[in-house]
Amino acid sequence: MKKLFTAALVLFIAVSFSAKKVTFQDNTLVATYKGVTENDYYRFIDDKKVEHLFYDLDENVELGLEDDENIGKKFSITWSSREIDEIDSKGDETGLKLTVKTILTIVQVK
């Protein structure tokens, strides 16, 4: 029984040291909407003057960012990253992947 306990303890310690630290990225920001770029990205600028470009909106988002009436308004945004296929100027896939940001939720801040 003592050998079983010792083996279990050694196995537990080995697993503890080999476990990787998991960190979660906070994908929330507050920024001012600046409009749609020429590449059809939604452009936002935060209070530190950092530009954030978003590729698209989740299907559950009902706010229309194509409307000019939202330009200059401040929003709280939750987003996630995903990979898409890169498309060339002819509309064909290049075989490369791009990492883009998708807006999951967006709420106007007053």
DSSP file (Angstrom, degrees, kcal/mol; ACC not computed):
  #  RESIDUE AA STRUCTURE BP1 BP2  ACC     N-H-->O    O-->H-N    N-H-->O    O-->H-N    TCO  KAPPA ALPHA  PHI   PSI    X-CA   Y-CA   Z-CA
    1    1 A M     >        0   0    0      0, 0.0     4,-2.3     0, 0.0     5,-0.2   0.000 360.0 360.0 360.0 -37.3    0.0    0.0    0.0
    2    2 A K  H  >  +     0   0    0      1,-0.2     4,-2.3     2,-0.2     5,-0.2   0.877 360.0  51.6 -64.4 -37.0    2.9    2.4    0.8
    3    3 A K  H  > S+     0   0    0      2,-0.2     4,-2.5     1,-0.2    -1,-0.2   0.883 109.1  50.5 -66.0 -38.7    4.3    1.8   -2.7
    4    4 A L  H  > S+     0   0    0      2,-0.2     4,-2.3     1,-0.2    -2,-0.2   0.914 111.5  47.8 -65.1 -43.0    1.0    2.7   -4.3
    5    5 A F  H  X S+     0   0    0     -4,-2.3     4,-2.4     2,-0.2    -2,-0.2   0.916 112.9  48.4 -63.7 -43.5    0.7    5.9   -2.2
    6    6 A T  H  X S+     0   0    0     -4,-2.3     4,-2.5     2,-0.2    -2,-0.2   0.908 112.0  49.1 -64.0 -43.0    4.2    6.9   -3.1
    7    7 A A  H  X S+     0   0    0     -4,-2.5     4,-2.4     2,-0.2    -1,-0.2   0.904 112.0  48.7 -63.9 -41.4    3.7    6.2   -6.8
    8    8 A A  H  X S+     0   0    0     -4,-2.3     4,-2.4     2,-0.2    -2,-0.2   0.901 111.6  49.7 -65.1 -40.8    0.4    8.2   -6.8
    9    9 A L  H  X S+     0   0    0     -4,-2.4     4,-2.3     2,-0.2    -2,-0.2   0.917 111.7  47.6 -65.0 -43.8    2.2   11.1   -5.0
   10   10 A V  H  X S+     0   0    0     -4,-2.5     4,-2.4     2,-0.2    -2,-0.2   0.907 112.5  49.8 -63.6 -42.1    5.0   11.2   -7.5
   11   11 A L  H  X S+     0   0    0     -4,-2.4     4,-2.3     2,-0.2    -2,-0.2   0.908 110.4  50.2 -62.6 -42.4    2.6   11.0  -10.4
   12   12 A F  H  X S+     0   0    0     -4,-2.4     4,-2.3     1,-0.2    -2,-0.2   0.915 111.5  47.8 -62.5 -43.4    0.6   13.9   -8.9
   13   13 A I  H  X S+     0   0    0     -4,-2.3     4,-2.0     2,-0.2    -2,-0.2   0.905 111.2  51.0 -65.1 -41.2    3.7   16.0   -8.5
   14   14 A A  H  X S+     0   0    0     -4,-2.4     4,-1.4     1,-0.2    -2,-0.2   0.910 111.8  46.7 -63.2 -42.3    4.8   15.3  -12.0
   15   15 A V  H  X S+     0   0    0     -4,-2.3     4,-1.1     1,-0.2    -1,-0.2   0.889 109.7  55.0 -66.5 -38.8    1.5   16.3  -13.5
   16   16 A S  H  < S+     0   0    0     -4,-2.3     3,-0.3     1,-0.2    -2,-0.2   0.899 110.8  44.3 -61.9 -41.2    1.4   19.5  -11.3
   17   17 A F  H  < S+     0   0    0     -4,-2.0    -1,-0.2     1,-0.2    -2,-0.2   0.772 113.2  50.7 -75.9 -25.1    4.8   20.6  -12.7
   18   18 A S  H  < S+     0   0    0     -4,-1.4    -1,-0.2    -5,-0.2    -2,-0.2   0.609  84.0 109.2 -88.6 -10.8    3.9   19.8  -16.3
   19   19 A A     <  -     0   0    0     -4,-1.1     2,-0.3    -3,-0.3    -3,-0.0  -0.420  68.3-128.8 -67.3 137.7    0.6   21.7  -16.3
   20   20 A K        -     0   0    0     -2,-0.1     2,-0.4     1,-0.1    -1,-0.1  -0.625  20.3-110.2 -88.1 145.9    0.7   24.8  -18.4
   21   21 A K        -     0   0    0     -2,-0.3     2,-0.5     1,-0.0    -1,-0.1  -0.607  31.8-148.4 -74.1 129.1   -0.4   28.1  -17.0
   22   22 A V        -     0   0    0     -2,-0.4     2,-0.4     2,-0.0    -1,-0.0  -0.877  15.4-174.3-103.5 127.9   -3.7   29.2  -18.6
   23   23 A T        -     0   0    0     -2,-0.5     2,-0.5     2,-0.0    -2,-0.0  -0.946  14.0-143.8-120.7 145.0   -4.3   32.9  -19.1
   24   24 A F        -     0   0    0     -2,-0.4     2,-0.4     2,-0.0    -2,-0.0  -0.898  13.6-135.9-108.6 134.4   -7.5   34.5  -20.4
   25   25 A Q        -     0   0    0     -2,-0.5     2,-0.9     2,-0.0    -2,-0.0  -0.741  16.1-128.9 -90.1 132.9   -7.4   37.6  -22.6
   26   26 A D        -     0   0    0     -2,-0.4     2,-0.4     1,-0.1    -1,-0.0  -0.725  23.7-173.4 -81.6 109.8   -9.9   40.3  -21.8
   27   27 A N        +     0   0    0     -2,-0.9    52,-2.5    52,-0.1     2,-0.4  -0.338  46.5 105.9-102.8  50.5  -11.5   41.0  -25.1
   28   28 A T  E     +A   78   0A   0     -2,-0.4     2,-0.3    50,-0.2    50,-0.2  -0.987  38.5 161.2-128.6 138.9  -13.5   44.0  -23.9
   29   29 A L  E     -A   77   0A   0     48,-2.4    48,-3.4    -2,-0.4     2,-0.5  -0.987  33.6-133.5-151.0 160.6  -12.9   47.7  -24.7
   30   30 A V  E     +A   76   0A   0     -2,-0.3    17,-0.6    46,-0.2     2,-0.3  -0.982  43.0 150.5-115.2 124.3  -14.5   51.1  -24.8
   31   31 A A  E     -AB  75  46A   0     44,-2.4    44,-3.1    -2,-0.5     2,-0.4  -0.967  45.1-105.7-152.4 163.1  -13.9   53.1  -28.0
   32   32 A T  E     -AB  74  45A   0     13,-3.1    13,-2.2    -2,-0.3     2,-0.3  -0.801  36.0-121.8 -96.8 132.1  -15.3   55.7  -30.3
   33   33 A Y  E     + B   0  44A   0     40,-2.7    39,-3.2    -2,-0.4    11,-0.2  -0.563  28.5 178.3 -76.0 131.1  -16.6   54.5  -33.7
   34   34 A K  E     -     0   0A   0      9,-3.3     2,-0.2     1,-0.4    10,-0.2   0.401  45.3-103.7-114.0  -1.6  -14.9   56.2  -36.6
   35   35 A G  E     - B   0  43A   0      8,-0.7     8,-2.9    35,-0.1     2,-0.4  -0.620  51.3 -39.9 113.3-172.0  -16.7   54.5  -39.5
   36   36 A V  E     - B   0  42A   0      6,-0.2     6,-0.2    -2,-0.2     2,-0.0  -0.806  54.8-133.2 -98.6 134.1  -15.9   51.9  -42.1
   37   37 A T    >   -     0   0    0      4,-2.9     3,-1.8    -2,-0.4    -1,-0.0  -0.228  31.6 -99.8 -77.0 172.7  -12.4   51.7  -43.7
   38   38 A E  T 3  S+     0   0    0      1,-0.3    -1,-0.1     2,-0.1    -2,-0.0   0.702 127.1  55.5 -67.3 -18.1  -11.8   51.3  -47.4
   39   39 A N  T 3  S-     0   0    0      2,-0.1    -1,-0.3     0, 0.0    -2,-0.0   0.221 122.9-107.6 -95.7  13.5  -11.2   47.6  -46.7
   40   40 A D  S <  S+     0   0    0     -3,-1.8     2,-0.3     1,-0.2    -2,-0.1   0.762  71.8 141.9  66.8  30.0  -14.7   47.3  -45.0
   41   41 A Y        -     0   0    0     15,-0.0    -4,-2.9    12,-0.0     2,-0.5  -0.775  56.9-117.5 -94.7 146.8  -13.3   47.0  -41.5
   42   42 A Y  E     -BC  36  54A   0     12,-2.9    12,-2.3    -2,-0.3     2,-0.5  -0.757  34.0-148.4 -83.0 124.0  -15.2   48.8  -38.6
   43   43 A R  E     +BC  35  53A   0     -8,-2.9    -9,-3.3    -2,-0.5    -8,-0.7  -0.833  21.2 173.1-105.7 127.7  -12.8   51.3  -37.2
   44   44 A F  E     -BC  33  52A   0      8,-2.5     8,-3.1    -2,-0.5     2,-0.4  -0.954  16.8-155.4-128.8 148.4  -12.7   52.3  -33.5
   45   45 A I  E     -BC  32  51A   0    -13,-2.2   -13,-3.1    -2,-0.3     6,-0.2  -0.994  14.4-149.6-124.3 126.3  -10.3   54.6  -31.5
   46   46 A D  E >   -B   31   0A   0      4,-2.2     3,-1.8    -2,-0.4   -15,-0.2  -0.239  37.5 -90.0 -86.2-178.3   -9.9   54.1  -27.7
   47   47 A D  T 3  S+     0   0    0    -17,-0.6   -16,-0.1     1,-0.3    -1,-0.1   0.684 126.9  58.1 -67.0 -18.6   -9.1   56.8  -25.2
   48   48 A K  T 3  S-     0   0    0      2,-0.1    -1,-0.3     0, 0.0     3,-0.1   0.262 119.6-110.0 -93.0  11.0   -5.3   56.0  -25.6
   49   49 A K    <   +     0   0    0     -3,-1.8     2,-0.5     1,-0.2    -2,-0.1   0.742  69.1 148.8  67.1  26.6   -5.7   56.8  -29.3
   50   50 A V        -     0   0    0      2,-0.0    -4,-2.2     1,-0.0     2,-0.3  -0.793  43.9-131.7 -92.4 131.2   -5.2   53.2  -30.3
   51   51 A E  E     -C   45   0A   0     -2,-0.5     2,-0.4    -6,-0.2    -6,-0.2  -0.649  19.9-167.8 -84.5 136.1   -7.0   52.1  -33.5
   52   52 A H  E     -C   44   0A   0     -8,-3.1    -8,-2.5    -2,-0.3     2,-0.5  -0.994   2.8-162.5-124.9 125.2   -9.0   48.8  -33.3
   53   53 A L  E     -C   43   0A   0     -2,-0.4     2,-0.4   -10,-0.2    48,-0.3  -0.919   2.1-163.4-111.4 132.5  -10.3   47.3  -36.6
   54   54 A F  E     -C   42   0A   0    -12,-2.3   -12,-2.9    -2,-0.5    48,-0.2  -0.952  11.7-155.7-118.9 134.2  -13.1   44.7  -36.6
   55   55 A Y        -     0   0    0     46,-2.4     2,-0.3    -2,-0.4    47,-0.2   0.901  68.3 -22.8 -74.2 -44.6  -13.8   42.4  -39.5
   56   56 A D  E     -d  102   0A   0     45,-1.1    47,-2.6   -14,-0.1     2,-0.4  -0.915  60.5-101.1-157.2-179.7  -17.5   41.7  -38.8
   57   57 A L  E     -d  103   0A   0     -2,-0.3    47,-0.2    45,-0.2    22,-0.0  -0.879  39.5-105.8-112.8 144.4  -20.3   41.6  -36.4
   58   58 A D    >   -     0   0    0     45,-3.0     3,-1.8    -2,-0.4    -1,-0.0  -0.323  36.4-111.4 -60.6 152.5  -21.8   38.5  -34.7
   59   59 A E  T 3  S+     0   0    0      1,-0.3    -1,-0.1     3,-0.0    45,-0.1   0.706 116.5  59.6 -63.4 -19.4  -25.1   37.5  -36.2
   60   60 A N  T 3  S+     0   0    0     44,-0.1     2,-0.5     2,-0.0    -1,-0.3   0.547  80.3 101.5 -85.9  -8.1  -26.8   38.4  -32.9
   61   61 A V    <   -     0   0    0     -3,-1.8    -4,-0.1    42,-0.2    44,-0.1  -0.666  46.8-178.3 -80.5 125.1  -25.7   42.1  -33.0
   62   62 A E        +     0   0    0     -2,-0.5     2,-0.3    44,-0.1    -1,-0.1   0.546  45.5 108.5-101.3  -9.6  -28.5   44.3  -34.2
   63   63 A L        -     0   0    0     43,-0.1     2,-0.9     1,-0.1     3,-0.1  -0.536  64.8-138.1 -72.7 129.1  -26.7   47.6  -34.3
   64   64 A G    >   -     0   0    0     -2,-0.3     3,-0.9     1,-0.2     6,-0.2  -0.781  21.7-179.8 -91.1 105.8  -26.0   48.8  -37.8
   65   65 A L  T 3  S+     0   0    0     -2,-0.9    -1,-0.2     1,-0.2     5,-0.1   0.550  74.1  75.3 -82.3  -6.4  -22.5   50.3  -38.0
   66   66 A E  T 3  S+     0   0    0    -31,-0.1     2,-0.3    -3,-0.1    -1,-0.2   0.701  75.9  96.7 -74.5 -17.5  -22.9   51.1  -41.7
   67   67 A D  S X  S-     0   0    0     -3,-0.9     3,-1.5     1,-0.1     4,-0.2  -0.571  73.1-143.5 -74.7 130.5  -25.1   54.1  -40.6
   68   68 A D  G >  S+     0   0    0     -2,-0.3     3,-1.3     1,-0.3    -1,-0.1   0.684  92.1  79.3 -65.4 -17.5  -23.2   57.4  -40.4
   69   69 A E  G 3  S+     0   0    0      1,-0.3    -1,-0.3     3,-0.1    -4,-0.1   0.707  89.1  55.1 -66.0 -18.8  -25.4   58.3  -37.4
   70   70 A N  G X  S+     0   0    0     -3,-1.5     3,-1.8    -6,-0.2   -37,-0.3   0.570  79.4 112.7 -90.1  -9.8  -23.1   56.1  -35.1
   71   71 A I  T <  S+     0   0    0     -3,-1.3   -37,-0.2     1,-0.3     3,-0.1  -0.438  82.1  20.2 -65.1 132.4  -19.9   57.8  -36.1
   72   72 A G  T 3  S+     0   0    0    -39,-3.2    -1,-0.3     1,-0.3     2,-0.2   0.337  96.5 122.0  90.3  -5.9  -18.4   59.7  -33.2
   73   73 A K    <   -     0   0    0     -3,-1.8   -40,-2.7   -40,-0.2     2,-0.4  -0.635  61.6-123.5 -90.5 150.3  -20.3   57.7  -30.6
   74   74 A K  E     -A   32   0A   0     35,-0.5    35,-2.8    -2,-0.2     2,-0.3  -0.756  31.1-174.6 -95.9 137.3  -18.6   55.7  -27.8
   75   75 A F  E     -AE  31 108A   0    -44,-3.1   -44,-2.4    -2,-0.4     2,-0.6  -0.949  27.8-133.3-132.3 149.5  -19.3   52.0  -27.4
   76   76 A S  E     -AE  30 107A   0     31,-3.3    31,-2.2    -2,-0.3     2,-0.4  -0.922  36.7-167.1 -96.7 124.5  -18.4   49.2  -25.1
   77   77 A I  E     -AE  29 106A   0    -48,-3.4   -48,-2.4    -2,-0.6     2,-0.4  -0.935  20.9-166.9-123.5 134.4  -17.4   46.2  -27.3
   78   78 A T  E     +AE  28 105A   0     27,-2.4    26,-3.0    -2,-0.4    27,-1.7  -0.980  27.2 167.9-113.6 133.4  -16.8   42.6  -26.5
   79   79 A W  E     - E   0 103A   0    -52,-2.5     2,-0.3    -2,-0.4    24,-0.2  -0.908  23.8-154.5-143.2 166.0  -15.0   40.7  -29.3
   80   80 A S  E     - E   0 102A   0     22,-2.0    22,-3.0    -2,-0.3     2,-0.3  -0.947  21.1-119.9-138.1 161.4  -13.2   37.5  -30.2
   81   81 A S  E     + E   0 101A   0     -2,-0.3     2,-0.3    20,-0.2    20,-0.2  -0.733  32.6 167.4 -99.6 150.6  -10.6   36.5  -32.7
   82   82 A R  E     - E   0 100A   0     18,-2.2    18,-3.0    -2,-0.3     2,-0.4  -0.974  31.7-111.7-153.7 163.7  -11.0   33.9  -35.5
   83   83 A E  E     + E   0  99A   0     -2,-0.3     2,-0.3    16,-0.2    16,-0.2  -0.812  30.9 179.4-102.5 140.4   -9.2   32.8  -38.6
   84   84 A I  E     - E   0  98A   0     14,-2.6    14,-2.8    -2,-0.4     2,-0.3  -0.895  35.6 -96.5-129.9 163.0  -10.5   33.3  -42.1
   85   85 A D  E     - E   0  97A   0     -2,-0.3     2,-0.2    12,-0.2    12,-0.2  -0.643  40.3-119.6 -78.9 135.3   -9.2   32.5  -45.6
   86   86 A E  E     -     0   0A   0     10,-2.8     8,-2.4    -2,-0.3     9,-0.5  -0.559  26.5-153.5 -74.9 138.6   -7.4   35.3  -47.3
   87   87 A I  E     - E   0  93A   0     -2,-0.2     6,-0.2     6,-0.2     2,-0.0  -0.938   6.3-139.3-115.6 134.8   -9.0   36.3  -50.6
   88   88 A D    >   -     0   0    0      4,-3.1     3,-1.8    -2,-0.4     6,-0.0  -0.198  39.5 -86.3 -83.5-177.7   -7.0   37.9  -53.5
   89   89 A S  T 3  S+     0   0    0      1,-0.3    -1,-0.1     2,-0.1    -2,-0.0   0.695 128.3  55.4 -65.6 -19.2   -8.2   40.8  -55.7
   90   90 A K  T 3  S-     0   0    0      2,-0.1    -1,-0.3     3,-0.0     3,-0.1   0.501 120.4-106.5 -89.5  -4.9   -9.9   38.3  -58.0
   91   91 A G  S <  S+     0   0    0     -3,-1.8     2,-0.3     1,-0.3    -2,-0.1   0.566  77.6 131.7  91.2   9.4  -12.0   36.8  -55.2
   92   92 A D        -     0   0    0      1,-0.1    -4,-3.1     2,-0.0    -1,-0.3  -0.708  63.4-106.9 -96.5 148.0   -9.9   33.6  -55.1
   93   93 A E  E     - E   0  87A   0     -2,-0.3    -6,-0.2    -6,-0.2    -1,-0.1  -0.498  20.8-157.0 -70.4 139.0   -8.6   32.0  -51.9
   94   94 A T  E     -     0   0A   0     -8,-2.4    -1,-0.1     2,-0.3    -7,-0.1   0.592  38.5-114.1 -91.7 -13.0   -4.8   32.4  -51.5
   95   95 A G  E    S+     0   0A   0     -9,-0.5     2,-0.2     1,-0.4    -8,-0.1   0.320  82.2 114.1  92.4  -7.8   -4.3   29.5  -49.2
   96   96 A L  E     -     0   0A   0    -10,-0.2   -10,-2.8     0, 0.0    -1,-0.4  -0.622  59.7-134.9 -94.2 156.2   -3.2   31.8  -46.4
   97   97 A K  E     - E   0  85A   0    -12,-0.2     2,-0.4    -2,-0.2   -12,-0.2  -0.889  12.2-158.6-111.4 142.4   -5.2   32.5  -43.1
   98   98 A L  E     - E   0  84A   0    -14,-2.8   -14,-2.6    -2,-0.4     2,-0.6  -0.940  14.2-136.0-116.2 141.3   -5.9   35.8  -41.6
   99   99 A T  E     + E   0  83A   0     -2,-0.4     2,-0.3   -16,-0.2   -16,-0.2  -0.882  34.2 174.6 -96.2 122.7   -6.7   36.4  -37.9
  100  100 A V  E     - E   0  82A   0    -18,-3.0   -18,-2.2    -2,-0.6     2,-0.4  -0.810  28.7-117.8-125.3 164.4   -9.6   38.9  -37.6
  101  101 A K  E     - E   0  81A   0    -48,-0.3   -46,-2.4    -2,-0.3   -45,-1.1  -0.880  20.8-161.4-106.9 135.7  -11.7   40.3  -34.8
  102  102 A T  E     -dE  56  80A   0    -22,-3.0   -22,-2.0    -2,-0.4     2,-0.5  -0.959  20.5-126.7-114.8 130.9  -15.5   39.8  -34.6
  103  103 A I  E     +dE  57  79A   0    -47,-2.6   -45,-3.0    -2,-0.4   -24,-0.3  -0.660  26.9 178.3 -77.1 121.9  -17.7   42.0  -32.5
  104  104 A L  E     +     0   0A   0    -26,-3.0     2,-0.3    -2,-0.5   -25,-0.2   0.858  69.2   5.4 -90.8 -43.6  -19.8   39.8  -30.2
  105  105 A T  E     - E   0  78A   0    -27,-1.7   -27,-2.4   -44,-0.1    -1,-0.4  -0.990  61.8-175.2-139.7 148.7  -21.6   42.5  -28.3
  106  106 A I  E     + E   0  77A   0     -2,-0.3     2,-0.4   -29,-0.2   -29,-0.2  -0.958   4.5 176.6-147.8 126.9  -21.7   46.3  -28.7
  107  107 A V  E     - E   0  76A   0    -31,-2.2   -31,-3.3    -2,-0.3     2,-0.2  -0.996  32.4-116.3-133.5 133.3  -23.5   48.8  -26.4
  108  108 A Q  E     - E   0  75A   0     -2,-0.4     2,-0.4   -33,-0.2   -33,-0.3  -0.486  26.0-144.4 -70.5 135.8  -23.4   52.5  -26.7
  109  109 A V              0   0    0    -35,-2.8   -35,-0.5    -2,-0.2    -1,-0.0  -0.854 360.0 360.0-100.3 133.2  -21.8   54.3  -23.7
  110  110 A K              0   0    0     -2,-0.4    -1,-0.1   -37,-0.1   -35,-0.0   0.422 360.0 360.0-106.9 360.0  -23.3   57.6  -22.6
